[in-house]
Amino acid sequence: MAQPARAPRMLLFERVAEKLGDAISAGILLPGDRLPSVRELSLQERVSVSTVLQAYQLLESRDLVEARPQSGHYVRLPPRLAAAPEPATSRPPRRAAEPEVSDLVRRVYAAARDERMVQLGAAVPSTELLPSKPLNRLVAALAREVGAVGLEYDMPPGWPPLRQQLARRSLTWGCALSAEDFITTCGASEAVSLCLLAVARPGDIVALESPAYYGVLRAVEALGLRALEIPTHPRDGIQLDALAEALRRHPVRAVLVVTNFSNPLGTVMPDARKQELVELLRRAEVPLIEDDIYGDLQFGPLRPRAAKAWDKEGWVMLCGSFSKTLAPGFRVGWAAPGRFAERVELLKFAQTVATPTLPQMAIAEFLQGGGYDRHLRTLRRTLAGQMERMRETLSHVLPEGTRITRPDGGTLLWVQMPDGVDALALHAEALERGIAVAPGPIFSATGTGYPSCIRINTGIPDDERIHQALRTLGEIAQQLLRRTRAPSLRRA
Ligand SMILES: Cc1ncc(COP(=O)(O)O)c(C=O)c1O
């Protein structure tokens, strides 16, 4: 009689691997968890270091574990292969346009005021994630202690201790700016507008990424400028060959780029490209308005550098604010406008005279006391988890063929659905069902580009209500797609 085949005996390293594999499948070890070091595990399991190394290699080959250089072994995040791929390079029109997105934008931000909505349309971490208690305490203490100083105008270039703190932080951006290089502003919006005003006149052309943050398109519109959209890739950013060609073909007065975790694509321009961009514009003598408002929100260990780090001749006008990290309502931002500093300072006075004093004082103290860095450490970890989980849900519920960006920081996902899913119809239907999203067309200068795209904010604690809202978006998108495909099916 034939003997039943005996399971082959497991080798020692396979047994160690199996034990860890079981802990991963049982959810005892979670995606992203760090595994014991090779030495720790060898002591724990009473096996040799080389057995542990073999066990880790086996788990890596099964895609359960990943090795991170200088850091150790980690439980792998859910397999990304099944998740939606990233969008390709954009292909905007090659002519300059006077942006026309105001009406649509007004509708979008009206929805953002409605507290009953599930707010997936904003571009900011929700207030639960912001350090309201320590900041409010600081404001209250300052209001008591500084007497009338907080009531006075703080004339440009702005609150000196805050500019001092910004100078210190500029080291983490790869720059070594001094307090004198900064002018404080009412948010990054004012910084960008002042820079545009300083270098361009009505009718002039400004080149920018496509898709572009609709607030910038509105600023371009309000200043009577024309926007020239340049093809942009979600990983590499603005395409430099296309930009170089645009500079040859059009009298471009300024280039505006969100260099780190851009809005809406989440792009971080690689360092080499930042350097190339700065060099290209220096040669062309065209100012670069660099908006680095999201740079502090990286998920990895290192903050990406600003393009300003490569600016030797002052052509880069760096802008930023604390709106995405601390307090959008404080309206505290800055510009480091390089060779255009004097003009920007004059314009700042002409436009709004000064930046509110008390919020600048509070932020300067928060930075100086180390509160900002402590807060960023928690915020980054929280945002990374939320984005991963929300991306996962979206990639399962949206129609097949959907592409979704995969940023390494910030709070934004750009979702490109199959042709036939009308983003404006989806936006309208989602509002009816209590969900606000930002529809693609507002990110194009003409208000007609990106008709099947939406931008989703993941800066919200992702409880069941949020994942349910994402599933509802999926249902709406599937319905819209069925509706547009149905007539052609009937014809067939
Ligand atoms: C790229 C970009 N720049 C500027 C702003 C506006 O920033 P602030 O609130 O500091 O004016 C935003 C806000 O969404 C943004 O996404």
Ligand as a Chemical Component Dictionary entry (heavy atoms), coordinates in Angstrom:
data_LIG
# 
_chem_comp.id                   LIG 
_chem_comp.type                 NON-POLYMER 
_chem_comp.pdbx_formal_charge   0 
_chem_comp.three_letter_code    LIG 
# 
loop_
_chem_comp_atom.comp_id 
_chem_comp_atom.atom_id 
_chem_comp_atom.alt_atom_id 
_chem_comp_atom.type_symbol 
_chem_comp_atom.charge 
_chem_comp_atom.model_Cartn_x 
_chem_comp_atom.model_Cartn_y 
_chem_comp_atom.model_Cartn_z 
_chem_comp_atom.pdbx_ordinal 
LIG C1 C1 C 0 -0.188 75.497 -3.289 1  
LIG C2 C2 C 0 -0.896 76.416 -2.366 2  
LIG N1 N1 N 0 -0.435 77.678 -2.219 3  
LIG C3 C3 C 0 -1.054 78.540 -1.401 4  
LIG C4 C4 C 0 -2.177 78.184 -0.693 5  
LIG C5 C5 C 0 -2.843 79.185 0.196  6  
LIG O1 O1 O 0 -2.166 79.262 1.392  7  
LIG P1 P1 P 0 -2.472 80.328 2.529  8  
LIG O2 O2 O 0 -3.683 79.836 3.259  9  
LIG O3 O3 O 0 -1.255 80.334 3.360  10 
LIG O4 O4 O 0 -2.710 81.632 1.875  11 
LIG C6 C6 C 0 -2.670 76.890 -0.804 12 
LIG C7 C7 C 0 -3.881 76.472 -0.087 13 
LIG O5 O5 O 0 -4.562 75.531 -0.434 14 
LIG C8 C8 C 0 -2.014 75.987 -1.668 15 
LIG O6 O6 O 0 -2.450 74.733 -1.827 16 
# 
loop_
_chem_comp_bond.comp_id 
_chem_comp_bond.atom_id_1 
_chem_comp_bond.atom_id_2 
_chem_comp_bond.value_order 
_chem_comp_bond.pdbx_ordinal 
LIG C1 C2 SING 1  
LIG C2 N1 SING 2  
LIG C2 C8 DOUB 3  
LIG N1 C3 DOUB 4  
LIG C3 C4 SING 5  
LIG C4 C5 SING 6  
LIG C4 C6 DOUB 7  
LIG C5 O1 SING 8  
LIG O1 P1 SING 9  
LIG P1 O2 DOUB 10 
LIG P1 O3 SING 11 
LIG P1 O4 SING 12 
LIG C6 C7 SING 13 
LIG C6 C8 SING 14 
LIG C7 O5 DOUB 15 
LIG C8 O6 SING 16 
# 
